[in-house]
Amino acid sequence: YALISTTLTLGGKSNVEKGEWNIYFTNIKEFEGSVSASKQASIENPTTINYEVTLPKPGTYYAFSFDIKNEGNIDAMIGKVIKSGIGENEKKYIEYRVRYDNGAELNINDLLKAKETKTVEVMLLYKDDITEEDLPKTTETLKLSLEINYVQKEDSAKEVEPKLCKRAITLHTEICKGHGGMYQPCDAIYNVGDTITYGHYGVSGKLASGDAFDCDVDGDGVYDSNTERFYYVSDYYDTTSKSFNDKYATLIYYNNVKAGEPDNLAEVAYDTSNENWHGPVTGYVELPSTSQWSKVTLLNETRQLLNESAGNTTTGGTLGTFTYTDKVARLLTVQEVNKACGITAGSYKIGELDTCEYLLENTWYSDSELKHWWLESARSSTSSNVWSVFSDDRRVGSYYANYVTRRGFRPAIDVLKSNILY
């Protein structure tokens, strides 16, 4: 692949003539995982940041954050944002993101009050979803600039509205461990000891299975990439209408939970009665509550239960409704997994989840004690079995609802797409 050398310039201007006007950039912090820059991002005058970096191959990036401070006594707003340096050809393989750290996009008229500080995140990403014909044929030096012109606040000024979820800048990783026997966990497609990277950075304006997001579900203003990591699965599946709702996204948590907290060793039964037509009556209590994840709500707290064929029966009984009382998350459905991964649950194909590796984070891929997690859907041809993600042979399988050993609950959340910066 051709090497890419880049320079980024950021500037701020004012047309205010009276009062104390003092807006400047400061506090640059590089993100872990960024390539080493030949010239690190640095402030060379109050309103300019320059850097030079080589991105060696698709999937590599350079990212940093900086603060915009208004230490004057005049409220300001963005009058103009000028981006330059990325032409139509470069856009084929370069993703250039400049966003607030609260998940919002920079827009004209964004308010910056006197004495206020806003943090901005910059990411230059070599796309990893491009065809060979879109790759650069020669080494290119890109001179990028972002100029933010601030003007005095007017009536059109608006507060910056945070989003619930924003695209991740760093991805989670684990080390592949082999476990032998009849199963084929990660060492069927990796060498033991290889680093596995979960999820994707994605493409702006599009949502794809496995896109990684950080979501401020607890409302503390921090998008914790360690404990608030989610992956886009598919559009929301409405189990009542038996159709996908393209206004809402289904996101899955990176880990199983116990009492609403990350715990990949927690062992939880679906239903200790071992009857599969009542819903997850035993284990659902472990999902995050309305007080724990206060910024999330279920689109429908009471859900119609379905089997793998979107039917309403098993050999044991009729599938009615189930209410996730006081919970803000639910279990993933078979239909959502099918759509995300391009599979048909019930085919029992070893390795069918290789296209959805993000579903296998914190499972047998990394530890033989971490095995399966439950889905919401019951298996139609039995009175006891419920579908779940099998990490040992990388497929969707089913097991007894009352079984506990190595089985957990992994929260799925329903998010209005307009509340996601993607």
Secondary structure as GFF3:
##gff-version 3
##sequence-region A 1 422
A	DSSP	beta_strand	4	13	.	.	.	ID=ss1
A	DSSP	beta_strand	23	30	.	.	.	ID=ss2
A	DSSP	beta_strand	39	45	.	.	.	ID=ss3
A	DSSP	beta_strand	48	55	.	.	.	ID=ss4
A	DSSP	beta_strand	61	70	.	.	.	ID=ss5
A	DSSP	beta_strand	76	84	.	.	.	ID=ss6
A	DSSP	three_ten_helix	90	92	.	.	.	ID=ss7
A	DSSP	beta_strand	94	100	.	.	.	ID=ss8
A	DSSP	beta_strand	111	112	.	.	.	ID=ss9
A	DSSP	beta_strand	117	126	.	.	.	ID=ss10
A	DSSP	three_ten_helix	132	134	.	.	.	ID=ss11
A	DSSP	beta_strand	140	152	.	.	.	ID=ss12
A	DSSP	beta_strand	165	167	.	.	.	ID=ss13
A	DSSP	beta_strand	172	175	.	.	.	ID=ss14
A	DSSP	three_ten_helix	186	188	.	.	.	ID=ss15
A	DSSP	beta_strand	195	198	.	.	.	ID=ss16
A	DSSP	beta_strand	212	215	.	.	.	ID=ss17
A	DSSP	beta_strand	229	238	.	.	.	ID=ss18
A	DSSP	beta_strand	243	253	.	.	.	ID=ss19
A	DSSP	beta_strand	257	258	.	.	.	ID=ss20
A	DSSP	beta_strand	261	262	.	.	.	ID=ss21
A	DSSP	three_ten_helix	283	286	.	.	.	ID=ss22
A	DSSP	beta_strand	302	304	.	.	.	ID=ss23
A	DSSP	beta_strand	321	323	.	.	.	ID=ss24
A	DSSP	alpha_helix	334	341	.	.	.	ID=ss25
A	DSSP	three_ten_helix	352	360	.	.	.	ID=ss26
A	DSSP	beta_strand	372	378	.	.	.	ID=ss27
A	DSSP	beta_strand	385	390	.	.	.	ID=ss28
A	DSSP	beta_strand	395	400	.	.	.	ID=ss29
A	DSSP	beta_strand	407	408	.	.	.	ID=ss30
A	DSSP	beta_strand	412	416	.	.	.	ID=ss31
A	DSSP	three_ten_helix	417	419	.	.	.	ID=ss32
A	DSSP	beta_strand	420	421	.	.	.	ID=ss33
###
